[in-house]
Amino acid sequence: MKSSDVYGFNYDGSWGTSGLDVWQHHDHGTMAVEIARGKAAFPKWNTARWWLSHEAYQRNPERFLANFEAGLTLFASHDILVMPVIFNRWRDPVCDFGGVALDHIVPGLSSWTRAEDLFDLDRAEGAPVAVAERLFTEYLEGLIGAYADDQRIYSWDLCNEPLMGTYGLDPENPIRIAELTWLTWVYKTCKKLGATQPLTIGNYPHIEALRATEHISDILSMHPYWMWNSVSAHNTTATKEGFEKYLDECVAIAEASGKGLIGNETVWGANDDEKHVEVMRYTLGELKKRGIGFTAHALHHSLIADLHRAEYGPVGWPETLHFIEADGTVRKGHEAFNEFAPTGE
């Protein structure tokens, strides 16, 4: 499938408030209901970006992999390919998802990362390995090692939204350098383990993040959010003019690299259904105009941040992004998503 034909949703189970919570208390029956609801409402859905939890794998690898296999089988039964999100670097003070902390990947930030050769594939045999690197290695060996050539997987998203801070804009910043060293290690480790599917990185909406990770991505992925309610000068996509400029810059990078381009997290939130439909129509219209495939964030109501109404928990600045409510009904007007399905299918 061409990257321009990618069409679907991100998915997080409704029963948990964080990645660890969702995976530690995995509910396959509820997941089956939610995926079926999505396919019934949006029948041309062909790709799911499914968020994983390395923390859950660490606690019980066998259970995690059994649940992962069950989920892949479920998506395949609906003719949906999967883009698993291996690691996460987006952190949210309102309702944190969990993921990789900087003090786990930046040398010297904690006693666990004192090694100067942290995430070094050329380390001498028998040399000491930091705890974080050992745990990440075990996770990748268990996950990629078992699914390196599985045709149900469209691509692997190595990390959701790394470099998401002002430090990421400065090539000389030691934190940026360390994070890119880690991402490069993840990329090369997956290749070493035999991953045959394309590898990508889900970049937050700043062009510098895409530039910085292009060389360790087989397909380019970014998060084209028109952040209509932003008041921050750092959000370059807060205006339509800035959003469209960002898209054009992403397309130019993809064309220069000869790689596909996917908006693998898109459509900014709104509590008001009518406003959210407006955001969806504008955002997806601009993506389609440029031949960019996408997976909207997100399919279903969840206790995860930004995917629920206020009666279910804290609602942050992005407001409400989900397309299907807790009771299984499609948000008013959101059937318009079907208008943006690939025309070749």
C-alpha positions as CSV (number, residue, x, y, z in Angstrom):
1,M,0.0,0.0,0.0
2,K,1.3,3.4,-0.9
3,S,1.8,6.0,1.9
4,S,-0.7,8.2,0.2
5,D,-3.4,5.5,0.6
6,V,-2.9,5.2,4.4
7,Y,-6.3,6.0,5.9
8,G,-7.4,5.4,9.4
9,F,-7.0,6.1,13.1
10,N,-4.8,5.9,16.1
11,Y,-6.1,3.5,18.7
12,D,-5.8,3.4,22.5
13,G,-8.1,1.2,24.6
14,S,-10.9,3.0,26.4
15,W,-10.3,1.2,29.8
16,G,-7.1,2.8,30.9
17,T,-5.7,6.2,31.7
18,S,-2.1,5.6,30.5
19,G,-0.2,3.2,28.3
20,L,0.9,1.0,31.2
21,D,-2.7,1.0,32.5
22,V,-4.1,0.0,29.2
23,W,-1.6,-2.9,28.6
24,Q,-1.5,-4.1,32.2
25,H,-5.3,-4.5,32.2
26,H,-5.7,-5.4,28.6
27,D,-9.4,-6.0,27.7
28,H,-9.5,-7.9,24.4
29,G,-13.3,-8.1,24.4
30,T,-13.7,-4.3,24.7
31,M,-11.1,-3.8,22.1
32,A,-12.9,-6.1,19.7
33,V,-16.1,-4.1,20.2
34,E,-14.4,-0.7,19.7
35,I,-12.6,-1.8,16.5
36,A,-15.8,-3.3,15.1
37,R,-17.6,0.0,15.8
38,G,-14.8,1.9,13.9
39,K,-14.9,-0.4,10.9
40,A,-18.7,-0.2,10.7
41,A,-18.7,3.6,10.9
42,F,-15.7,4.1,8.6
43,P,-15.7,1.0,6.3
44,K,-12.6,2.0,4.3
45,W,-10.4,2.3,7.4
46,N,-7.2,0.4,6.3
47,T,-4.5,1.4,8.8
48,A,-4.4,1.6,12.6
49,R,-1.6,3.3,14.6
50,W,-1.7,1.2,17.8
51,W,0.1,2.5,20.8
52,L,2.2,0.0,22.8
53,S,3.9,0.2,26.3
54,H,7.5,-0.8,26.8
55,E,6.8,-0.5,30.6
56,A,4.1,-3.2,30.3
57,Y,6.4,-5.5,28.4
58,Q,9.1,-5.1,31.1
59,R,6.6,-6.2,33.7
60,N,5.3,-9.3,31.9
61,P,6.7,-10.0,28.4
62,E,4.7,-13.1,27.8
63,R,1.3,-11.5,28.6
64,F,2.2,-8.4,26.6
65,L,3.1,-10.4,23.5
66,A,0.0,-12.6,23.8
67,N,-2.1,-9.5,23.9
68,F,-0.2,-7.9,21.0
69,E,-0.8,-11.1,18.9
70,A,-4.5,-11.1,19.7
71,G,-4.7,-7.4,18.6
72,L,-2.9,-8.0,15.4
73,T,-5.3,-10.9,14.6
74,L,-8.3,-8.7,15.4
75,F,-7.2,-5.8,13.2
76,A,-6.4,-8.3,10.4
77,S,-10.0,-9.7,10.6
78,H,-11.2,-6.3,9.6
79,D,-8.5,-5.9,6.8
80,I,-6.7,-3.2,8.8
81,L,-2.9,-3.1,8.7
82,V,-1.1,-2.0,11.9
83,M,1.5,0.7,12.7
84,P,2.6,-0.2,16.2
85,V,4.1,2.7,18.3
86,I,7.1,1.1,20.0
87,F,8.2,4.0,22.3
88,N,6.7,7.3,23.4
89,R,8.3,10.6,24.3
90,W,5.1,12.8,24.5
91,R,4.5,13.7,28.1
92,D,1.4,15.4,29.3
93,P,1.0,17.1,32.7
94,V,-2.8,16.9,32.5
95,C,-3.1,13.1,32.1
96,D,0.3,11.6,31.4
97,F,0.5,8.6,29.0
98,G,3.9,7.4,30.2
99,G,6.9,6.5,28.1
100,V,10.6,7.1,28.0
101,A,12.0,9.7,30.3
102,L,15.0,11.8,29.3
103,D,16.9,10.6,32.3
104,H,16.7,7.1,30.9
105,I,18.4,8.1,27.6
106,V,20.6,11.1,28.3
107,P,24.0,10.2,29.7
108,G,24.6,11.7,33.2
109,L,21.1,12.7,34.0
110,S,20.7,9.9,36.5
111,S,22.7,7.1,38.1
112,W,21.2,4.7,35.5
113,T,22.8,6.5,32.5
114,R,26.3,7.4,33.5
115,A,27.9,5.4,30.7
116,E,29.4,7.7,28.0
117,D,28.8,4.9,25.4
118,L,25.1,4.6,26.1
119,F,23.3,3.1,23.1
120,D,26.5,2.2,21.3
121,L,26.1,-0.7,18.8
122,D,29.9,-0.8,18.5
123,R,30.6,-1.4,22.2
124,A,33.4,-3.9,22.9
125,E,32.1,-7.3,23.9
126,G,31.8,-7.7,27.6
127,A,31.8,-4.0,28.3
128,P,29.2,-2.9,30.9
129,V,25.7,-1.9,29.6
130,A,23.5,0.7,31.3
131,V,20.2,-0.7,32.8
132,A,18.0,1.3,30.5
133,E,19.8,0.1,27.4
134,R,19.6,-3.5,28.6
135,L,15.8,-3.2,29.2
136,F,15.2,-1.5,25.8
137,T,17.2,-4.2,24.1
138,E,15.1,-7.0,25.7
139,Y,11.9,-5.3,24.6
140,L,13.0,-4.9,21.0
141,E,14.3,-8.4,20.8
142,G,11.0,-9.8,22.1
143,L,8.8,-7.6,19.9
144,I,10.7,-7.1,16.7
145,G,12.3,-10.5,16.9
146,A,8.9,-12.2,16.9
147,Y,7.3,-9.9,14.2
148,A,10.1,-8.9,11.9
149,D,8.4,-10.1,8.8
150,D,4.8,-10.1,9.8
151,Q,2.7,-8.9,6.9
152,R,-0.1,-7.6,9.3
153,I,2.3,-4.8,10.2
154,Y,2.4,-1.9,7.8
155,S,5.3,-0.2,9.5
156,W,6.9,0.3,12.9
157,D,6.7,3.8,14.5
158,L,9.9,3.8,16.5
159,C,8.9,6.7,18.8
160,N,6.0,9.1,19.2
161,E,7.0,12.7,19.3
162,P,10.7,12.8,20.3
163,L,12.6,16.1,20.4
164,M,9.4,17.9,21.6
165,G,11.0,20.9,23.3
166,T,13.0,24.0,22.5
167,Y,16.2,21.9,23.0
168,G,15.2,20.0,19.8
169,L,15.6,23.1,17.7
170,D,19.3,23.4,18.5
171,P,21.6,20.9,16.8
172,E,24.3,21.6,19.4
173,N,22.1,20.9,22.4
174,P,23.4,17.9,24.3
175,I,19.9,16.6,25.1
176,R,19.0,16.7,21.4
177,I,22.2,14.9,20.6
178,A,21.6,12.2,23.2
179,E,17.9,11.7,22.1
180,L,19.0,11.3,18.4
181,T,21.7,8.9,19.5
182,W,19.0,6.8,21.2
183,L,16.7,7.0,18.2
184,T,19.5,6.0,15.9
185,W,20.2,3.1,18.2
186,V,16.5,2.0,18.1
187,Y,16.5,2.3,14.3
188,K,19.7,0.3,13.8
189,T,18.7,-2.3,16.5
190,C,15.4,-3.0,14.7
191,K,17.3,-3.4,11.4
192,K,19.8,-5.7,13.1
193,L,16.9,-7.8,14.4
194,G,15.6,-8.2,10.8
195,A,12.7,-5.9,10.6
196,T,11.4,-6.0,7.0
197,Q,8.7,-3.5,7.4
198,P,9.5,0.2,7.0
199,L,10.6,2.1,10.1
200,T,9.3,5.6,10.9
201,I,9.2,8.2,13.6
202,G,6.0,10.1,14.6
203,N,7.2,13.7,14.7
204,Y,5.4,16.5,16.5
205,P,4.4,19.4,14.2
206,H,7.7,21.3,13.8
207,I,9.7,21.0,10.6
208,E,13.0,20.7,12.5
209,A,11.9,17.4,14.1
210,L,11.2,15.9,10.6
211,R,14.5,17.2,9.3
212,A,16.4,15.7,12.3
213,T,14.9,12.2,11.9
214,E,14.7,11.9,8.1
215,H,17.9,9.8,8.0
216,I,16.6,7.2,10.4
217,S,13.1,6.9,8.8
218,D,12.2,4.6,5.8
219,I,8.9,6.5,5.6
220,L,8.5,10.0,6.9
221,S,5.8,10.6,9.5
222,M,4.6,13.9,11.0
223,H,1.7,15.1,13.1
224,P,-0.1,17.7,11.0
225,Y,-2.2,19.5,13.6
226,W,-3.9,22.8,12.8
227,M,-3.8,24.0,16.4
228,W,-6.6,26.4,16.1
229,N,-6.9,27.2,19.8
230,S,-3.1,27.8,20.5
231,V,-1.8,31.0,21.9
232,S,1.8,30.0,22.0
233,A,4.4,31.5,19.6
234,H,6.2,28.1,19.5
235,N,3.3,26.5,17.7
236,T,4.1,27.1,14.1
237,T,0.8,25.4,12.9
238,A,-1.5,27.6,15.0
239,T,-2.7,29.5,12.0
240,K,-3.9,28.1,8.6
241,E,-1.0,30.0,6.9
242,G,1.5,28.4,9.2
243,F,-0.1,25.0,8.9
244,E,-0.1,25.0,5.1
245,K,3.5,26.2,5.0
246,Y,4.5,23.4,7.4
247,L,2.8,20.8,5.1
248,D,4.6,22.2,2.0
249,E,7.9,22.0,3.8
250,C,7.2,18.4,4.8
251,V,6.3,17.5,1.2
252,A,9.5,19.1,0.0
253,I,11.6,17.0,2.5
254,A,9.9,13.8,1.4
255,E,10.3,14.5,-2.3
256,A,14.0,15.4,-1.8
257,S,14.6,12.1,0.1
258,G,12.5,10.0,-2.2
259,K,10.5,8.7,0.8
260,G,6.8,8.4,1.4
261,L,5.1,10.8,3.8
262,I,2.3,10.1,6.3
263,G,0.4,12.3,8.8
264,N,0.2,9.5,11.3
265,E,-1.4,11.6,14.0
266,T,-3.8,14.4,12.9
267,V,-7.0,16.4,13.4
268,W,-6.7,18.7,16.5
269,G,-9.4,18.4,19.1
270,A,-12.4,20.5,20.0
271,N,-15.1,19.9,22.7
272,D,-17.8,21.2,20.3
273,D,-18.7,18.6,17.6
274,E,-19.3,21.2,14.9
275,K,-15.9,22.8,15.5
276,H,-14.2,19.5,15.5
277,V,-15.8,18.6,12.1
278,E,-14.6,22.0,10.8
279,V,-11.0,21.2,12.0
280,M,-11.3,17.7,10.4
281,R,-12.5,19.0,7.0
282,Y,-9.9,21.6,6.7
283,T,-7.0,19.4,8.0
284,L,-7.8,16.4,5.9
285,G,-8.6,18.5,2.9
286,E,-5.1,20.0,3.0
287,L,-3.5,16.6,3.4
288,K,-5.5,15.0,0.5
289,K,-4.6,18.0,-1.7
290,R,-0.9,17.1,-1.2
291,G,-1.3,13.3,-1.4
292,I,-0.5,12.7,2.2
293,G,-2.0,9.6,3.8
294,F,-3.1,9.8,7.5
295,T,-4.3,8.2,10.7
296,A,-6.4,10.6,12.7
297,H,-6.0,10.7,16.5
298,A,-8.1,8.9,17.6
299,L,-10.8,6.4,16.9
300,H,-12.6,5.9,20.2
301,H,-13.4,7.5,23.5
302,S,-10.7,6.6,26.0
303,L,-9.6,7.6,29.5
304,I,-6.2,8.4,27.8
305,A,-5.4,12.1,27.7
306,D,-7.4,14.2,25.1
307,L,-9.7,11.3,24.2
308,H,-12.7,11.9,26.5
309,R,-15.3,14.3,27.7
310,A,-14.9,16.2,31.0
311,E,-17.2,13.8,32.9
312,Y,-14.5,11.1,32.4
313,G,-11.5,13.0,33.6
314,P,-9.3,16.0,33.1
315,V,-9.5,17.7,29.6
316,G,-6.4,19.6,28.5
317,W,-5.6,22.3,26.0
318,P,-6.1,20.0,22.9
319,E,-9.7,19.4,24.1
320,T,-11.5,16.3,22.7
321,L,-10.1,14.4,19.8
322,H,-11.9,11.1,19.6
323,F,-14.5,10.3,16.8
324,I,-16.6,7.6,18.6
325,E,-18.2,8.3,21.9
326,A,-18.2,6.1,25.0
327,D,-21.7,4.7,24.1
328,G,-20.5,3.7,20.6
329,T,-22.2,6.5,18.7
330,V,-20.3,8.5,16.2
331,R,-19.8,12.2,17.2
332,K,-22.3,14.4,15.3
333,G,-21.1,15.1,11.8
334,H,-18.0,12.9,12.0
335,E,-19.2,10.5,9.4
336,A,-17.6,13.1,7.1
337,F,-14.4,11.3,7.7
338,N,-15.6,8.8,5.0
339,E,-15.4,11.5,2.4
340,F,-11.6,11.5,2.7
341,A,-11.0,7.8,2.0
342,P,-8.6,6.8,-0.7
343,T,-10.3,7.0,-4.1
344,G,-8.4,4.0,-5.5
345,E,-10.2,1.5,-3.2
